[in-house]
Amino acid sequence: LLMIPLTSQDRENKFRNVEREIISVSVYSSDFDPLLPPSKSPLTYQLLLQEDFSDEERILKNIKGVLPKFLNEEELKKIASFITSRRIPIPLLRRASFKFVENFQGVLKVLENLAEYSQLSVYDLRRELIPPQNYEEVLEEINQDLSILKQVLESIIINAVYPEKSFVISTTRYVNQLKELINSEKFDDFLIESLPLLKRETYAEISKKHTLNALLQELLEKIENFKMAL
């Protein structure tokens, strides 16, 4: 999915095809929030918008090209923190109008109003994405996708496939005990006691032969006794 350009419709289509699986695996994320709808999960935003609300530094970099130029660095940092706390995606900022805003408080007011309308679906927000316009932007998009891939592998996929620590410890202990028993005399006793169960059919056959031999032996003894009586 991350091999497909961010603004391509193919990326959205690919996501829709595996949406259930992505939602299922997202619960293993350390920042999973059960109160958020699946369409607004951090993983969904990462894959479809390249939006990561835990990366305030990147948010700060991205908002500089969207917000009014009169904001200073300190004000931009405060806005980046506000955007992070309210989970306002950058594409949504492009829908905002700062035409008549003249100061920091005015920008903050617009963002507060914008947060109330942040119920747009992730697919609607994708319509606001702007394709890369030059080589540097293409390279930045690729690097961001690689960063997302690494983060997903480290913080989600490993958690999803790796068993609970307590389970690993108990299983390891059990395996070690089993190895010790296999190398001990107790294992020989175990085999002797368990062979009738492990080799049930073989033992049934042996038992049948043993019974037959006993009957033959009894018959021979009777014949000998009969001969002696004659």
C-alpha positions in Angstrom: 0.0 0.0 0.0 2.8 2.4 0.9 4.4 1.7 -2.5 1.5 3.6 -4.1 1.8 7.4 -4.3 -0.1 9.2 -1.5 -2.6 11.1 -3.6 -3.3 8.3 -6.0 -6.8 6.8 -6.1 -5.1 3.4 -6.2 -3.8 3.9 -2.7 -7.3 4.5 -1.4 -8.7 1.5 -3.3 -6.0 -0.7 -1.9 -6.7 0.5 1.6 -10.4 -0.2 1.2 -9.6 -3.8 0.1 -7.7 -4.5 3.3 -9.5 -2.1 5.6 -10.8 -4.8 8.0 -7.3 -6.2 8.4 -5.8 -2.8 9.0 -8.4 -2.0 11.6 -7.9 -5.3 13.3 -4.1 -4.9 13.6 -4.4 -1.2 14.7 -5.5 -2.3 18.2 -1.9 -3.4 18.8 -0.6 0.2 18.5 0.6 1.8 21.6 -1.5 4.9 20.9 -4.6 3.0 20.0 -7.7 4.8 21.3 -10.9 2.7 21.6 -13.0 5.8 21.7 -11.9 6.8 18.2 -13.8 5.4 15.2 -11.7 3.2 13.0 -11.7 5.8 10.2 -9.9 8.2 12.5 -7.4 5.8 14.0 -3.7 6.9 14.0 -2.8 4.1 11.6 -5.6 5.0 9.1 -4.4 8.7 9.2 -0.8 7.6 8.6 -1.6 5.4 5.7 -4.1 7.6 3.9 -2.9 11.1 4.9 0.6 10.7 6.1 -0.6 12.3 9.3 1.1 11.5 12.5 -0.1 13.5 15.5 2.8 12.2 17.6 5.3 14.0 15.4 4.8 17.6 16.4 8.0 18.6 14.6 6.7 17.5 11.3 3.3 19.1 11.9 5.2 22.4 12.7 7.0 22.1 9.4 3.8 21.3 7.4 1.6 24.1 8.8 4.1 26.8 7.8 2.9 26.6 4.2 -0.7 26.7 5.2 -1.1 29.3 7.9 -0.6 33.1 7.6 2.9 34.3 7.2 2.7 36.8 10.1 2.9 34.1 12.8 6.2 33.8 14.5 8.0 30.6 15.5 6.7 30.6 19.1 3.1 31.0 17.9 3.5 28.3 15.3 4.7 25.9 18.0 1.6 26.7 20.1 -0.6 26.1 17.1 1.2 22.8 16.3 0.5 21.7 19.9 -3.1 22.7 19.5 -3.5 20.8 16.3 -1.9 17.7 17.9 -4.2 17.8 20.9 -7.3 18.4 18.8 -6.2 15.9 16.1 -6.8 18.4 13.2 -5.3 17.0 10.0 -3.3 19.2 7.8 -5.7 18.7 4.8 -8.5 20.2 6.9 -6.5 23.3 7.4 -6.6 23.9 3.7 -10.3 24.3 4.0 -10.0 27.1 6.5 -10.0 30.8 5.5 -7.5 33.1 7.2 -8.3 36.0 4.8 -9.5 38.4 7.5 -7.3 37.1 10.3 -4.7 39.6 11.6 -3.2 38.0 14.7 -2.4 34.8 16.6 -5.6 34.8 18.5 -7.6 35.1 15.3 -5.8 32.1 13.8 -6.5 30.1 17.0 -10.2 31.0 16.8 -10.4 29.7 13.3 -8.7 26.5 14.3 -11.1 26.1 17.2 -14.0 26.4 14.9 -12.3 24.1 12.4 -12.0 21.4 15.1 -15.7 21.3 15.4 -16.0 20.4 11.8 -13.3 17.7 11.8 -15.9 15.0 11.5 -15.1 14.7 7.8 -14.2 11.2 6.7 -10.6 10.4 5.9 -11.7 9.9 2.3 -13.1 13.5 2.2 -9.8 14.8 3.7 -7.8 13.0 1.0 -9.5 15.3 -1.6 -7.5 18.2 0.0 -4.1 16.5 -0.5 -1.8 18.2 -3.0 0.4 16.0 -5.2 4.1 16.6 -5.0 5.1 19.5 -7.3 8.9 18.8 -7.6 11.6 16.3 -7.0 12.2 17.3 -3.4 8.5 16.9 -2.5 8.4 13.5 -4.2 11.5 12.4 -2.2 9.9 13.8 1.0 6.7 11.8 0.4 8.7 8.6 -0.2 10.8 9.1 2.9 7.7 9.7 5.0 6.1 6.5 3.8 9.3 4.6 4.6 9.2 6.2 8.1 5.6 5.1 8.5 6.5 1.6 7.4 9.3 1.3 9.9 7.1 2.7 12.7 4.2 0.3 11.9 6.6 -2.7 11.8 8.2 -1.7 15.1 5.2 -0.5 17.1 2.3 -2.5 15.7 3.2 -5.6 13.7 5.8 -7.0 16.2 3.3 -6.5 19.0 0.6 -8.3 16.9 2.7 -11.4 16.1 4.8 -11.6 19.3 3.1 -13.6 22.1 2.6 -12.3 25.6 5.8 -12.1 27.7 4.3 -14.2 30.5 3.3 -16.9 27.9 6.9 -16.9 26.5 8.4 -17.3 30.0 6.0 -20.1 31.0 6.5 -21.9 27.7 10.3 -21.7 27.9 10.2 -23.0 31.5 8.0 -25.9 30.4 10.3 -26.8 27.4 13.4 -26.7 29.7 11.7 -29.1 32.2 10.7 -31.4 29.4 14.3 -31.5 28.1 15.5 -32.4 31.5 13.0 -35.2 31.9 13.9 -36.6 28.5 17.6 -36.9 29.6 16.7 -38.5 32.9 16.0 -42.0 34.1 12.4 -41.0 34.7 11.9 -40.9 31.0 12.7 -44.6 30.7 10.1 -45.3 33.3 7.7 -43.1 31.5 8.2 -45.0 28.2 7.7 -48.4 29.9 4.5 -47.3 31.5 3.2 -45.5 28.5 4.1 -47.9 25.7 0.7 -49.7 25.9 -0.9 -46.4 25.2 1.6 -45.1 22.7 1.6 -48.5 20.8 -2.0 -49.5 21.4 -2.4 -51.6 18.3 0.9 -53.3 18.7 0.2 -54.2 22.3 -3.3 -55.5 21.3 -1.7 -57.8 18.8 0.8 -59.0 21.4 -1.9 -59.6 23.9 -3.9 -61.6 21.3 -0.9 -63.8 20.6 -0.2 -64.2 24.3 -3.8 -65.4 24.9 -3.6 -67.8 21.9 -0.3 -69.2 23.2 -1.8 -69.8 26.6 -4.8 -71.6 25.1 -2.4 -73.8 23.0 -0.3 -74.6 26.0 -3.4 -75.5 28.0 -4.6 -77.7 25.2 -1.2 -79.5 25.0 -1.3 -80.1 28.7 -4.7 -81.6 28.5 -3.6 -83.9 25.6 -0.6 -85.1 27.6 -2.8 -85.7 30.6 -5.2 -87.7 28.4 -2.3 -89.8 27.0 -1.1 -90.6 30.5 -4.6 -91.6 31.5 -4.7 -94.2 28.7 
